């Protein structure tokens, strides 16, 4: 079965709150731990994410909501 080609002009899917958290935390963790693989870094960050309470997650949840709204708007216009 052949894959259909993606339209390069199609809107990009929205990022989740965890992905926003991951992109903000990974550089700090990489500085602390140095030569750890990306997979290991992600596991550590995922554990931290699971321990965050609702208030601590709020900034990333807000970013994710804005991105979801952006995607919906761009999808309608597309």
N, C-alpha and C positions, 0 to 999 in steps of 0.2 A: 504494500500500500504506500503510495506516495504522500508526502506531507505537502500541504498547500503552502504556498509562499505567503509570508506575512507582508502586509502592506506597510511600507516604511513610514507612511504618513498617518497611520493609525495612532490613536492616543496610547501612551504608556500606561500600564496598569498601576493602580495606587500602591504605595508602600504601606506595610502594616506598622503599628506602633512599635513592635519589637524590632523591625528593621531600622527604624529611626534611632532607637536606643542602641542597637548594634553598631551603626555607623558613627555614633557619637562616642561610644565606649571603647571600641577596638583600638584606636590610636593610643589612648591612655594605657590600656592593658599591654599593648605591644611595647611601649616604652618601659614598662615595669618588668615584663617577663622576657623581653628580647627575642630569642630564637624559637619560640613556641610556634607550632603550626597554626594555620588559620582555623582548622577544625577544632583543635584543642582550645583556642581562644574563644571560639563561638560557644563551646560547651560551658566554659566558665561564665561567660556573659549570660547565657541562657539560665543558668542556675541563679545568678544575681537577679535577673528579670523576674523569675518566679517568686523571689522573696520580697519584691517591691510591693508596697501597699498601693491602694488606689490613688492617694494623693501624690505619691512619688511617680506614678505612671502618667499622671495627668498631662504633663507637657508633651509627651510623645503621643498620647492618645489624641490630643488636640491637633498635632501635626498630621496624624493619620486621617483624622476626620476632614481636615482641609484638603488633603490630597485626594481623598475619596470624592469630595465635592467637585474638585477640579476635574477628576476623571469623568464623572457623570456629565459635567458641563461640556467637556471636550467630546465626549461620546455622542451627545445630542447634536453638537455642531458638525460632527463627522458624518 
